[in-house]
């Protein structure tokens, strides 16, 4: 039987800077060439089931940059990837 390994990372782009939402102390960078984008220095979490996926997703999303606007009290100031 063939085993498959699933890992995820959650990052955001805020003010033209890439941030690792799973490990904010990391300093990730983007490496791009030939229509391919790769990220260095990002934290990955291994996923075994739906519970793991939900746990990691919420863990990362709570680290996003947010602020209030006239239209929305908790508006995101970033783009999560």
Steps between C-alpha positions, in 0.01 A plus 500: 500500500623846410510763777426864438635779718292819526650819639365855507634842574308823543656830402380852438619791294476824694652827378695311233658271761446125537416380854486143634173471693582164657835616637507882499864508618608356162620735228365341179613598153360443153712348227350531153620381163348359181138561610564308823481650848662333800524615860802451725506509880131419551362257757303198375260289704430138410129424461354159582127575509238774475543592867871573441414716201246705698733540797791622287279728290352676806842521662637685198198721438507645851848640420380706203532876501161664560368846576177693491355709219181704477331207323637210704618482862734205437626543146798307370793709388672212324460220248524148643662237280 
